[in-house]
Amino acid sequence: MKDERGITMIALALTIVVLSIITAVSIRQITVNNSEAMKEIINETDYQEEMVQDEKDKMDNVIDRYEEDWGLS
């Protein structure tokens, strides 16, 4: 009976170690995937901000040109 308990304890310890490794790998994978997704979102947001700024600059140029033509500035 003591031999059976020893084997059971070793099996339990190995199971805990294996599950801990699987958990660590899973958490790492989730973290890396979320990090990459966040980078993509940030890049897209930066691109959109640049596009908005470009459009604003174009509109400012048009307004300035009309103000000059109409003698408002």
Secondary structure, DSSP 8 states (H G I E B T S, - for coil): -HHHHHHHHHHHHHHHHHHHHHHHHHHHHHHHHHHHHHHHHHHHHHHHHHHHHHHHHHHHHHHHHHHHHHT--
